[in-house]
Amino acid sequence: MADIKQMIATGRAAYDKGLLEKSETALRSAVQLIRRNPALLVLDTNNEQVVYNAFVSLAMTLSKRGKSPEAMSVMIELLRISSAPIPENDFGPKARDLHTEAEKQAQATGRGALTVSASDNRA
């Protein structure tokens, strides 16, 4: 987890300096590691904030680089992980707006359904 935290810190620092390509590279690496290790959240819920920061930061970097569809995709993926609102103090109003738009798109997509029919009474 320390490696992921370092990548996020590097990405956020690069974003703050306007080094968007460097930011994207670092944050993409962090998110890829998170995706490969879903147990990070299952085994330690304290990691949720780290994961949250990685996804929001990557979405904002992608948005600022003009990669809006990809930014939206990352934000929608975040919604599957956490329903917490974006703290405007931490990420600014643009992040909040992107999150709100992602929520609207996710709601418009709808939800699936699962029906299980068991004719075997042992099931």
URDARA-V840147 format. One record per residue. N is the residue number from 1. PHI is phi as a letter, one per 30 degrees, with the letter a starting at -180 (999 if undefined). PSI is psi in radians with two decimals (none if undefined). Layout:
# URDARA-V840147
((N & PHI & PSI) (N & PHI & PSI))
This chain:
# URDARA-V840147
((1 & 999 & -0.51) (2 & d & -0.67) (3 & d & -0.74) (4 & d & -0.77) (5 & d & -0.69) (6 & d & -0.72) (7 & d & -0.72) (8 & d & -0.77) (9 & d & -0.73) (10 & d & -0.78) (11 & d & -0.74) (12 & d & -0.72) (13 & d & -0.74) (14 & d & -0.71) (15 & e & -0.81) (16 & d & -0.51) (17 & c & 0.00) (18 & i & 0.21) (19 & c & 1.29) (20 & d & -0.61) (21 & d & -0.78) (22 & d & -0.72) (23 & d & -0.85) (24 & d & -0.77) (25 & d & -0.84) (26 & d & -0.78) (27 & d & -0.63) (28 & d & -0.74) (29 & d & -0.74) (30 & d & -0.81) (31 & d & -0.66) (32 & d & -0.72) (33 & d & -0.68) (34 & d & -0.78) (35 & d & -0.62) (36 & d & -0.25) (37 & b & 1.16) (38 & d & -0.34) (39 & d & -0.27) (40 & e & -0.71) (41 & d & -0.63) (42 & d & -0.75) (43 & d & -0.46) (44 & b & 1.77) (45 & d & -0.21) (46 & d & -0.33) (47 & d & -0.14) (48 & e & -0.72) (49 & d & -0.63) (50 & d & -0.81) (51 & d & -0.78) (52 & e & -0.85) (53 & d & -0.69) (54 & d & -0.82) (55 & d & -0.78) (56 & d & -0.77) (57 & d & -0.74) (58 & d & -0.76) (59 & d & -0.74) (60 & d & -0.70) (61 & d & -0.81) (62 & d & -0.72) (63 & d & -0.79) (64 & d & -0.46) (65 & d & 0.06) (66 & i & 0.27) (67 & c & 1.02) (68 & e & -0.79) (69 & d & -0.69) (70 & d & -0.67) (71 & d & -0.74) (72 & d & -0.71) (73 & d & -0.75) (74 & d & -0.72) (75 & d & -0.67) (76 & d & -0.65) (77 & d & -0.68) (78 & d & -0.68) (79 & d & -0.50) (80 & d & -0.42) (81 & c & -0.74) (82 & b & 2.42) (83 & c & 0.13) (84 & d & 2.42) (85 & d & 2.75) (86 & d & 2.13) (87 & d & 1.98) (88 & d & -0.57) (89 & d & -0.57) (90 & d & -0.65) (91 & b & -0.19) (92 & i & 2.95) (93 & d & -0.49) (94 & d & -0.66) (95 & d & -0.74) (96 & d & -0.76) (97 & d & -0.72) (98 & d & -0.73) (99 & d & -0.77) (100 & d & -0.75) (101 & d & -0.67) (102 & d & -0.70) (103 & d & -0.76) (104 & d & -0.78) (105 & d & -0.71) (106 & d & -0.71) (107 & d & -0.68) (108 & d & -0.49) (109 & d & -0.54) (110 & i & -3.05) (111 & b & 2.70) (112 & d & 3.10) (113 & b & 2.66) (114 & b & 2.21) (115 & b & 2.29) (116 & c & 2.19) (117 & b & 2.12) (118 & c & 2.02) (119 & d & -0.23) (120 & d & 2.09) (121 & d & -0.12) (122 & d & -0.14) (123 & d & none))
